[in-house]
Amino acid sequence: MDSDAFVPVDFVPPTSLAHERFRLEPLGPQHNAADLAAWTSSVAHIRATPATPTAPGRRPRA
């Protein structure tokens, strides 16, 4: 292994992790519809979050 390498060159990362209570997998096109629905249902909440530039009462950066 190269001393500057984070992982061995031949390392193959896992593509999923399944457990009885959850499943992790990389996002792909099959997730787009659910992701869009989640995002659009949260727009009002996201805009009201103080860390967002469009939040009510947000002060401009100095």
C-alpha positions as CSV (number, residue, x, y, z in Angstrom):
1,M,0.0,0.0,0.0
2,D,1.3,3.5,-0.9
3,S,1.9,5.5,2.3
4,D,-0.2,8.3,0.9
5,A,-3.2,6.1,-0.1
6,F,-6.3,6.2,2.1
7,V,-7.2,2.6,1.2
8,P,-5.4,-0.1,-0.7
9,V,-5.6,0.3,-4.5
10,D,-7.4,-3.0,-4.9
11,F,-10.1,-2.1,-2.3
12,V,-13.6,-2.7,-3.5
13,P,-16.2,-0.7,-1.5
14,P,-19.4,-2.4,-0.5
15,T,-22.5,-1.4,-2.6
16,S,-25.0,-1.9,0.2
17,L,-25.5,-2.7,3.9
18,A,-28.6,-4.5,5.1
19,H,-29.8,-5.0,8.6
20,E,-33.2,-6.0,10.0
21,R,-33.9,-2.3,10.9
22,F,-32.4,-0.5,7.9
23,R,-30.9,-0.8,4.4
24,L,-28.2,1.5,3.0
25,E,-27.4,1.7,-0.7
26,P,-26.1,4.3,-3.1
27,L,-28.7,6.7,-4.5
28,G,-29.6,6.1,-8.1
29,P,-32.3,6.9,-10.6
30,Q,-34.7,4.5,-8.9
31,H,-34.7,6.9,-5.9
32,N,-35.5,10.1,-7.9
33,A,-39.3,10.2,-7.5
34,A,-39.2,9.6,-3.7
35,D,-36.4,12.1,-3.3
36,L,-38.2,14.8,-5.2
37,A,-41.4,14.2,-3.2
38,A,-39.5,14.5,0.0
39,W,-37.7,17.6,-1.0
40,T,-40.8,19.4,-2.4
41,S,-42.9,18.6,0.7
42,S,-40.2,20.2,2.8
43,V,-39.6,23.5,0.9
44,A,-41.5,25.7,3.4
45,H,-39.6,24.2,6.3
46,I,-36.3,24.5,4.5
47,R,-36.9,28.1,3.7
48,A,-37.9,28.9,7.3
49,T,-34.6,27.4,8.6
50,P,-32.4,30.3,9.8
51,A,-29.3,28.9,8.0
52,T,-30.9,29.4,4.5
53,P,-30.6,32.8,2.7
54,T,-34.3,33.1,2.1
55,A,-35.3,32.6,5.8
56,P,-37.6,35.4,7.2
57,G,-35.5,37.9,9.2
58,R,-32.2,36.5,7.9
59,R,-29.5,39.1,8.1
60,P,-27.2,39.5,5.1
61,R,-23.5,38.4,5.5
62,A,-21.1,41.2,6.5
